[in-house]
């Protein structure tokens, strides 16, 4: 057993262990005493020769575990244990530093973070406008287009005009062509270029709409963009009932009642 120095200026075992393991400098009076005291020098030499694994078991052996300190900072310890740890923290600068770090972390910790709902399309607070159907005026029928039935169709939403035509491609597939024009002279066709247009199954779109009718969580059947001429094309559309949504920068225009059957 090592002799212990009884001098009041002598560094304690905890201080010597911190010096060996953490390279924490001694107090000035303890350092000056160590330079003159052979007993303290022998004790330090023993610690320096002791394997780190053994030292780690001796080091801070009376300190609460990191788990207990976390529970203490979170106020989750029972009434008997909390005062004991509080008294220890008041005497132990190492545990005091850990408690400060833990509390800083807890201050910025959100136990139940609010996760923004992610849908197929980001939620946007925009005006939703239902396009009004406008009876089509008789015009010449182009080759490949339907000569009777509900097509072509004309819709209007404010100053925006939407003409929809149904035709058959060279391979027999059904093609839906949309033409977008505006009555506003300040709104050029080029400003509509790249605007996304989605085609939904009518039933899915109706069921998936939010109560405030600001967005839908359903997945579109097809997606296209308006080109530089104001056209949008959907190719090889299966037969069925559809809803078209035009995602303009400040509003969404919804075209309902698109029944696509044999051309």
Secondary structure, 3 states (H helix, E strand, C coil): CCCCCCCCCCCCHHHHHHHHHHCCCCCHHHHHHHHHCHHHHHHHHHHHHCCHHHHHHHCCCCCCCHHHHHHHHCCCCCHHHHHHHHHHHHHCHHHHHHHHHHHHHHHCCCCCCCCCCCCCCCCCCCEEEECEEECCCCCCCCCCECCCCCCCEEEEECCEEEEEEEEECCCCCEEEEEEEEECCCCCCHHHHCCCEEEEEEHHHHHHHECCCCCCECCCCCEEEECCCCCEEEEECCCCEEEEEEEECCCEEEEEEEEEECCC
